[in-house]
């Protein structure tokens, strides 16, 4: 598909001047959210879909910023004319969450009190805080009700939280490659990533931007996002040079790939945002308020649900999606579930797959 077939996009900003109380008990003295829209809102405003991003995502989910832009948005495979989230039919809204580092208020923003960057002083943000702020954006856009709230990974968790916190403000929830809460192993991965950042000598008590530590955290993340089969298929044991040199420099293709990803990410992301996002993942447990009873937690949800998992995803394994499905069935909610063959691991939710896309297309067009 050529760039001419996709509308060029331009970020927009939404401001809240009032104090915003967080789940932790702390407050933000107002905030701003950067977001993008794709497609047109229909006359009765019934075709709006909110896209929630994953850990390192942002508001730029699809399209291009200019004719010369070489890289489209992070979910461009699924958002656009004729795609799963068809911009010829739907009005798509994508935002950068609070605590982000791509334009929304976050650790890199200036603290009005100190006149310096928030850095480590930025308060902890939870999934519920994100959903609460997203609801303010919905009100600002004068959309009575989302046709759907959708997302993969941490984005899927936000979609689930929407169905709990604002059950009458969405008709459909699309929860992809997600979990009702993190496993102990996943919390452990996140802690290693955080310690990679915090233990970097450049961290300087949380006020610097330690690129080496952030790069290491990203390397660890990439390993967990890919399946063993996809890594073998993509890199194998291929060497960068003709023969082994028996040292610690880059020799294998996978080493080169990980270092490249680490370097790029460290230049474009904020280490403090990474700390915040991983903590939001760790704290996510909507059933906690009901002693772990997810079915009871979902009892007031009234939307339709589509839950999708991928067989090769070991970071958020299909069993975790089935926990959500089982709870929805116990709560007597309308739910469809699909477990898709893919060798791409957790990253499968970002990529084209006919069965995956058709599931979304058919779910969105089904009567509410």
C-alpha positions as CSV (number, residue, x, y, z in Angstrom):
1,X,0.0,0.0,0.0
2,X,1.4,3.4,-1.0
3,X,1.7,6.3,1.3
4,X,-0.9,8.1,-0.9
5,X,-3.5,5.7,0.2
6,X,-3.0,6.6,3.9
7,X,-3.9,10.1,5.2
8,X,-0.9,12.0,6.5
9,X,-1.4,12.5,10.2
10,X,-0.6,15.3,12.6
11,X,-0.4,15.0,16.4
12,X,-2.9,17.0,18.5
13,X,-2.8,18.0,22.2
14,X,-5.4,17.9,24.9
15,X,-5.0,19.8,28.2
16,X,-6.3,19.4,31.7
17,X,-5.7,22.3,34.0
18,X,-7.3,20.9,37.2
19,X,-5.5,18.7,39.7
20,X,-5.6,15.0,38.8
21,X,-5.6,12.6,41.7
22,X,-3.7,9.3,41.1
23,X,-4.4,5.9,42.5
24,X,-1.3,6.2,44.6
25,X,-2.8,9.2,46.4
26,X,-0.5,11.7,44.7
27,X,-1.7,14.5,42.4
28,X,-0.6,16.0,39.1
29,X,-1.1,19.7,38.8
30,X,-2.8,19.3,35.5
31,X,-1.4,17.5,32.5
32,X,-1.4,17.3,28.7
33,X,-2.0,14.4,26.4
34,X,-0.7,14.1,22.9
35,X,-2.9,12.0,20.5
36,X,-3.7,11.3,16.9
37,X,-6.8,10.5,15.0
38,X,-7.4,8.5,11.8
39,X,-10.6,8.4,9.7
40,X,-13.7,10.5,10.2
41,X,-16.2,10.7,13.1
42,X,-19.7,9.9,11.8
43,X,-22.7,12.1,12.4
44,X,-23.9,10.3,15.6
45,X,-20.3,9.7,16.8
46,X,-20.9,6.0,17.0
47,X,-17.8,4.8,15.1
48,X,-15.0,5.9,17.5
49,X,-12.4,3.4,18.6
50,X,-9.7,4.0,21.2
51,X,-6.3,2.3,20.6
52,X,-4.3,1.8,23.8
53,X,-0.5,1.3,23.4
54,X,1.8,-1.2,25.0
55,X,4.9,-0.6,27.2
56,X,7.1,1.3,24.7
57,X,4.4,2.5,22.3
58,X,3.0,6.0,21.8
59,X,0.4,8.0,20.1
60,X,1.7,7.4,16.6
61,X,-0.1,4.2,15.8
62,X,-0.5,4.5,12.1
63,X,0.2,6.6,9.0
64,X,3.0,9.0,8.1
65,X,3.9,12.5,9.2
66,X,5.1,13.6,5.8
67,X,5.7,12.3,2.2
68,X,9.3,11.6,3.1
69,X,8.6,9.8,6.3
70,X,10.2,6.4,6.1
71,X,8.5,4.7,9.0
72,X,4.8,4.5,9.7
73,X,3.1,4.2,13.1
74,X,3.7,1.2,15.3
75,X,0.3,-0.6,14.4
76,X,0.2,0.5,10.8
77,X,-0.2,-3.1,9.8
78,X,-3.7,-3.1,11.3
79,X,-4.9,0.5,11.1
80,X,-5.7,2.1,7.8
81,X,-8.0,2.0,4.8
82,X,-9.3,-1.6,4.3
83,X,-7.3,-2.9,7.2
84,X,-8.6,-4.6,10.4
85,X,-9.2,-1.2,12.0
86,X,-10.6,0.3,8.8
87,X,-10.2,4.1,8.7
88,X,-12.8,4.2,5.9
89,X,-15.4,3.0,8.5
90,X,-14.0,4.0,11.9
91,X,-12.7,7.1,13.7
92,X,-9.5,5.8,15.4
93,X,-8.0,7.7,18.4
94,X,-4.5,6.8,19.7
95,X,-2.7,8.6,22.5
96,X,0.5,8.6,24.4
97,X,-0.3,7.7,28.0
98,X,0.5,9.8,31.1
99,X,4.1,9.2,32.1
100,X,5.1,8.7,28.5
101,X,8.0,10.4,26.7
102,X,6.6,11.3,23.4
103,X,4.7,14.5,24.2
104,X,2.3,13.6,27.0
105,X,3.1,14.8,30.5
106,X,5.8,12.5,32.0
107,X,9.2,12.3,33.6
108,X,10.8,14.5,30.9
109,X,8.3,17.3,31.4
110,X,9.0,20.4,33.4
111,X,7.8,20.3,37.0
112,X,6.2,23.7,37.7
113,X,7.4,23.8,41.2
114,X,11.1,23.1,40.6
115,X,11.4,24.4,37.1
116,X,13.3,21.2,36.3
117,X,12.4,17.9,34.7
118,X,10.3,15.6,36.9
119,X,12.7,12.7,36.2
120,X,12.5,10.3,39.2
121,X,10.1,12.7,41.0
122,X,7.3,11.9,38.6
123,X,4.6,9.9,40.5
124,X,3.8,6.3,39.9
125,X,1.1,5.8,37.3
126,X,-1.3,2.8,37.2
127,X,-3.5,1.3,34.4
128,X,-6.5,2.8,36.2
129,X,-4.9,6.2,36.1
130,X,-4.4,5.9,32.3
131,X,-8.0,4.8,31.8
132,X,-9.3,7.7,33.9
133,X,-7.2,10.2,31.9
134,X,-8.4,8.5,28.6
135,X,-12.0,9.0,29.7
136,X,-11.3,12.7,30.0
137,X,-10.1,12.7,26.4
138,X,-13.3,10.9,25.4
139,X,-15.3,13.7,27.1
140,X,-13.1,16.4,25.4
141,X,-13.8,14.8,22.0
142,X,-17.6,14.7,22.9
143,X,-17.8,11.0,22.2
144,X,-20.6,9.5,24.3
145,X,-19.4,6.0,24.0
146,X,-16.5,4.2,22.3
147,X,-17.5,1.6,19.7
148,X,-14.5,-0.3,20.9
149,X,-11.4,0.0,23.1
150,X,-8.6,-2.1,21.8
151,X,-4.9,-2.9,22.5
152,X,-2.2,-5.5,22.7
153,X,-0.2,-6.5,25.7
154,X,-0.3,-3.6,28.2
155,X,-2.8,-2.0,25.8
156,X,-5.1,-5.1,26.2
157,X,-4.9,-4.7,30.0
158,X,-6.2,-1.1,29.5
159,X,-9.1,-2.3,27.4
160,X,-10.0,-4.8,30.2
161,X,-9.8,-2.0,32.8
162,X,-12.1,0.2,30.7
163,X,-14.7,-2.5,30.8
164,X,-14.5,-2.4,34.6
165,X,-14.1,1.3,35.4
166,X,-16.4,2.8,32.7
167,X,-18.6,-0.1,31.6
168,X,-21.2,2.0,30.0
169,X,-18.7,3.9,27.9
170,X,-17.7,1.2,25.4
171,X,-19.6,-1.3,23.3
172,X,-16.7,-3.7,22.6
173,X,-13.4,-4.6,24.2
174,X,-10.6,-6.1,22.2
175,X,-8.0,-7.7,24.5
176,X,-4.9,-9.0,22.6
177,X,-1.9,-10.9,24.0
178,X,-2.7,-9.8,27.5
179,X,-3.2,-11.1,31.0
180,X,-5.4,-10.4,34.0
181,X,-2.3,-9.9,36.1
182,X,1.5,-10.5,35.6
183,X,3.0,-13.8,36.6
184,X,5.8,-13.9,39.1
185,X,8.2,-14.6,36.3
186,X,7.1,-11.5,34.4
187,X,7.5,-9.3,37.5
188,X,11.0,-10.8,37.8
189,X,11.8,-9.8,34.2
190,X,10.6,-6.3,34.9
191,X,12.7,-6.0,38.0
192,X,15.9,-7.1,36.2
193,X,15.1,-4.4,33.5
194,X,14.6,-1.8,36.2
195,X,17.8,-2.7,38.0
196,X,19.7,-2.5,34.7
197,X,18.6,1.2,34.6
198,X,19.0,2.0,38.2
199,X,22.4,0.4,38.6
200,X,23.8,2.3,35.6
201,X,26.5,4.7,37.0
202,X,24.9,7.5,34.9
203,X,21.6,7.2,36.7
204,X,22.9,9.6,39.4
205,X,20.1,9.2,41.9
206,X,17.5,9.1,39.3
207,X,18.1,12.4,37.7
208,X,20.1,11.4,34.5
209,X,19.1,9.4,31.5
210,X,21.3,6.2,31.6
211,X,21.4,5.0,28.0
212,X,23.5,1.9,28.8
213,X,21.1,0.7,31.4
214,X,18.1,1.5,29.3
215,X,19.6,-0.3,26.4
216,X,20.2,-3.4,28.5
217,X,16.6,-3.3,29.7
218,X,15.4,-3.2,26.1
219,X,17.7,-6.1,25.1
220,X,16.0,-8.2,27.9
221,X,12.6,-7.1,26.7
222,X,13.3,-8.1,23.1
223,X,14.4,-11.6,24.1
224,X,11.0,-12.1,25.9
225,X,9.0,-10.6,23.0
226,X,10.3,-13.1,20.5
227,X,9.8,-16.9,20.4
228,X,12.6,-19.3,20.2
229,X,11.4,-20.4,16.8
230,X,11.3,-16.9,15.5
231,X,14.8,-16.1,16.7
232,X,16.1,-19.3,15.2
233,X,14.3,-18.5,11.9
234,X,15.5,-14.8,11.8
235,X,19.0,-15.2,13.1
236,X,20.0,-18.8,13.7
237,X,23.6,-19.0,14.7
238,X,24.8,-16.9,11.8
239,X,28.1,-15.1,12.3
240,X,28.8,-11.5,11.4
241,X,32.3,-12.5,10.2
242,X,33.6,-15.6,8.3
243,X,35.1,-17.2,11.4
244,X,35.0,-17.1,15.2
245,X,37.5,-14.8,16.8
246,X,37.1,-16.0,20.4
247,X,36.3,-12.7,22.1
248,X,33.6,-10.6,23.5
249,X,32.9,-8.4,20.5
250,X,29.8,-8.9,18.4
251,X,30.1,-12.1,16.4
252,X,26.7,-13.6,16.1
253,X,23.8,-11.9,14.2
254,X,21.6,-12.0,17.3
255,X,24.2,-10.1,19.3
256,X,24.3,-7.5,16.6
257,X,20.5,-7.2,16.5
258,X,20.2,-6.8,20.2
259,X,22.9,-4.1,20.4
260,X,21.3,-2.2,17.5
261,X,17.9,-2.3,19.2
262,X,19.4,-1.2,22.5
263,X,21.2,1.7,21.0
264,X,18.2,3.0,19.0
265,X,15.8,2.6,21.9
266,X,18.1,4.4,24.3
267,X,18.3,7.4,22.0
268,X,14.5,7.7,21.7
269,X,13.0,6.7,25.0
270,X,13.2,8.0,28.6
271,X,14.6,5.7,31.2
272,X,12.2,7.0,33.9
273,X,9.2,6.3,31.6
274,X,10.5,2.7,31.2
275,X,10.6,2.4,35.0
276,X,7.0,3.8,35.3
277,X,5.6,1.6,32.6
278,X,7.1,-1.7,34.0
279,X,5.7,-0.8,37.4
280,X,2.2,-0.1,35.9
281,X,2.4,-3.7,34.5
282,X,3.5,-5.1,37.8
283,X,0.7,-3.4,39.8
284,X,-2.1,-4.3,37.3
285,X,-4.5,-6.7,39.1
286,X,-8.1,-5.5,38.8
287,X,-9.4,-8.5,40.7
288,X,-7.4,-7.6,43.8
289,X,-10.3,-5.5,45.1
290,X,-12.4,-8.6,45.1
291,X,-9.9,-11.0,46.7
292,X,-8.7,-12.2,43.3
293,X,-12.2,-13.0,42.0
294,X,-12.0,-11.7,38.4
295,X,-15.5,-12.9,37.5
296,X,-16.9,-10.8,40.3
297,X,-14.8,-7.8,39.2
298,X,-16.3,-8.1,35.7
299,X,-19.8,-8.5,37.0
300,X,-20.8,-4.9,36.0
301,X,-19.2,-5.0,32.6
302,X,-21.7,-4.8,29.8
303,X,-19.7,-4.7,26.6
304,X,-18.9,-7.5,24.2
305,X,-15.4,-9.0,24.4
306,X,-12.9,-10.4,21.9
307,X,-9.9,-12.0,23.5
308,X,-7.0,-13.0,21.2
309,X,-3.8,-14.9,22.1
310,X,-0.9,-16.4,20.1
311,X,0.4,-20.0,20.6
312,X,4.1,-19.0,20.5
313,X,3.7,-16.1,23.0
314,X,5.5,-17.2,26.2
315,X,5.6,-13.7,27.7
316,X,1.8,-13.5,28.0
317,X,1.0,-17.1,27.3
318,X,-2.5,-18.2,26.0
319,X,-3.3,-19.6,29.4
320,X,-3.4,-16.0,30.7
321,X,-5.9,-15.0,28.1
322,X,-7.9,-18.1,28.9
323,X,-8.1,-16.9,32.5
324,X,-9.8,-13.7,31.3
325,X,-12.1,-15.8,29.1
326,X,-13.1,-18.2,31.9
327,X,-13.8,-15.3,34.2
328,X,-16.0,-13.6,31.5
329,X,-17.9,-16.9,31.0
330,X,-18.4,-17.3,34.7
331,X,-19.7,-13.8,34.8
332,X,-22.1,-14.6,31.9
333,X,-20.6,-12.0,29.6
334,X,-20.5,-12.1,25.8
335,X,-17.0,-13.2,24.8
336,X,-15.3,-14.6,21.7
337,X,-11.8,-16.2,22.0
338,X,-9.2,-17.0,19.4
339,X,-5.8,-18.6,19.9
340,X,-3.8,-18.0,16.8
341,X,-0.9,-20.0,15.2
342,X,2.2,-17.7,14.8
343,X,5.9,-18.2,15.3
344,X,6.5,-14.5,16.2
345,X,6.0,-14.8,20.0
346,X,4.6,-11.8,21.9
347,X,5.3,-9.5,18.9
348,X,2.7,-11.4,16.9
349,X,0.0,-8.8,17.9
350,X,1.9,-6.2,15.9
351,X,2.0,-8.1,12.7
352,X,-0.3,-9.1,9.9
353,X,-2.1,-12.4,10.1
354,X,-5.2,-13.1,8.1
355,X,-7.1,-15.0,10.8
356,X,-6.1,-12.4,13.4
357,X,-7.3,-9.5,11.2
358,X,-10.5,-11.2,10.1
359,X,-11.4,-11.8,13.8
360,X,-11.2,-8.1,14.5
361,X,-13.0,-7.1,11.3
362,X,-15.9,-9.5,12.0
363,X,-16.1,-8.6,15.7
364,X,-16.3,-4.8,15.0
365,X,-19.0,-5.1,12.3
366,X,-21.2,-7.5,14.4
367,X,-24.3,-5.9,15.9
368,X,-23.9,-4.5,19.4
